[in-house]
Amino acid sequence: MTILRTVRTLARYNAWADRLIFDAVAKLPDGEATKPRRSLFKNFVHTLNHNYIIDLIFQAHLEGRDHGFTARNTEEYPPLHELWQAQEAVDNWYIAWSDRMTDAELDEKVAFAFVGGGQGAMTRAEMLLHVVNHTTYHRGFVADLFYQVPAKPPITDLPVFLRDASPDLD
């Protein structure tokens, strides 16, 4: 698998897993998505909002523009359905972006400033890998929140995506 194919697969995987998570959270009983929980973040929606903010920050890095955020999450967050619409839009942006990239572009280093201070530089491929890895990590937080309801979280593993969604990248 080439780096280009890997990046395109990961962008699609991330969008697929986000859809499963948002759909599952939306099916929870009323009030469960925003009920205060024992977690780093306030609740389901605040956790998902953190993923969205990080996606926006790295989207800005990839586009070479300022993102305007001073923190990795916002104190306030939109209702779940609005957050899903925004998340779906940024997921679609990452898919379209990955489809436009070349191997050479993916290997280019991009300099940026960390939200918490300091400078960084990553290749475009490393940035996409970070976005997917970060989101996967925090989907684990969301899975834990499901068990606190109690409810069963969806299975968002990469092998399940490859089996069920089998992305056509040719």
C-alpha positions in Angstrom: 0.0 0.0 0.0 1.5 3.4 -1.0 1.5 6.4 1.3 -1.1 8.0 -1.0 -3.4 5.1 -0.8 -2.9 4.9 3.0 -3.8 8.5 3.5 -6.9 8.2 1.3 -7.9 5.1 3.2 -7.4 6.7 6.6 -9.4 9.8 5.6 -12.3 7.6 4.6 -12.0 5.4 7.7 -12.1 8.4 10.0 -15.3 9.7 8.3 -16.9 6.3 8.5 -16.0 5.9 12.2 -17.2 9.4 13.0 -20.6 8.6 11.4 -21.0 5.4 13.5 -20.2 7.3 16.7 -22.4 10.2 16.0 -25.3 7.9 14.9 -24.9 5.9 18.1 -24.8 8.9 20.4 -27.9 10.3 18.7 -29.8 7.1 19.5 -29.1 7.4 23.2 -32.0 8.3 25.5 -32.8 12.0 25.8 -30.3 13.9 27.9 -27.6 11.2 27.9 -25.4 12.9 25.3 -25.0 16.0 27.5 -25.3 14.5 30.9 -22.2 15.2 33.0 -19.9 12.3 33.1 -16.7 11.2 34.9 -14.2 11.9 32.1 -11.6 14.4 30.9 -14.4 16.1 29.0 -17.8 17.1 30.3 -19.9 14.6 28.3 -20.3 12.8 24.9 -20.8 16.0 22.9 -18.0 17.9 24.6 -15.6 15.0 23.8 -16.8 15.0 20.2 -16.4 18.7 20.0 -12.7 18.4 21.0 -12.1 16.0 18.1 -13.8 18.5 15.8 -11.7 21.4 17.0 -8.5 19.4 16.5 -9.6 18.5 13.0 -10.2 22.2 12.3 -6.8 23.2 13.7 -4.9 20.7 11.5 -7.1 21.6 8.5 -5.8 25.2 8.9 -2.2 23.9 9.2 -2.7 22.0 6.0 -4.1 25.0 4.3 -1.3 27.3 5.6 -3.7 29.6 7.5 -4.4 30.7 11.0 -7.1 28.7 12.8 -8.0 31.2 15.5 -8.2 28.8 18.4 -6.5 29.4 21.7 -7.3 26.1 23.2 -7.9 22.5 22.1 -11.6 22.6 22.9 -14.2 25.3 23.5 -16.1 25.8 26.7 -19.4 25.9 24.9 -20.3 23.4 22.1 -23.2 23.1 19.6 -26.1 20.6 19.9 -25.2 17.1 18.7 -27.0 17.4 15.3 -25.2 20.7 14.5 -21.8 19.3 15.6 -22.5 16.3 13.4 -23.1 18.5 10.4 -19.9 20.4 11.0 -17.9 17.2 11.6 -19.3 15.6 8.5 -18.2 18.7 6.5 -14.7 18.6 7.8 -14.5 14.8 7.3 -15.5 15.4 3.7 -12.9 18.1 3.4 -10.2 15.6 4.5 -11.4 13.0 2.0 -11.4 15.6 -0.9 -8.0 16.9 0.3 -6.5 13.4 0.4 -7.8 12.8 -3.2 -6.0 15.9 -4.4 -2.7 15.1 -2.8 0.3 13.6 -4.6 3.1 11.6 -2.9 5.4 14.6 -3.1 2.9 16.9 -1.5 2.2 14.4 1.3 5.9 14.3 2.0 6.3 18.1 2.3 6.9 19.4 5.8 4.6 22.1 7.0 5.5 24.4 9.9 2.9 25.5 12.4 2.5 26.9 15.9 1.1 24.6 18.6 -2.0 25.9 20.4 -0.2 25.5 23.7 2.8 27.3 22.5 5.9 26.4 20.6 6.7 25.6 17.0 6.2 22.3 15.2 6.6 20.8 11.7 5.1 17.7 10.3 4.7 16.3 6.8 1.2 16.5 5.4 0.9 12.7 5.7 2.0 12.9 9.3 -0.7 15.5 10.0 -3.4 13.3 8.6 -2.1 10.4 10.5 -2.2 12.5 13.7 -5.8 13.6 13.0 -6.9 10.0 12.6 -4.9 8.7 15.5 -6.1 11.5 17.7 -9.8 11.0 16.8 -9.5 7.2 17.3 -8.0 7.8 20.8 -10.8 10.0 21.8 -13.4 7.7 20.3 -12.1 5.4 23.1 -13.2 8.1 25.6 -16.6 8.1 24.0 -16.8 4.3 24.1 -16.2 4.5 27.9 -19.0 7.0 28.2 -21.4 4.5 26.5 -20.6 2.0 29.2 -21.4 4.6 31.8 -25.0 5.0 30.4 -25.0 1.8 30.2 -25.1 1.2 26.5 -22.9 -0.6 23.9 -20.7 1.6 21.7 -20.4 0.8 18.0 -17.3 -1.0 16.7 -15.2 1.4 14.9 -12.0 -0.7 14.3 -10.1 -0.2 11.0 -10.4 -3.9 10.1 -14.2 -3.6 10.4 -14.1 -0.6 8.1 -12.0 -2.4 5.6 -14.5 -5.4 5.7 -17.7 -3.4 5.7 -16.9 -0.3 3.7 -14.1 -1.6 1.4 -13.1 1.8 0.0 -12.6 2.0 -3.7 -9.5 4.2 -4.2 -8.8 3.4 -7.8 
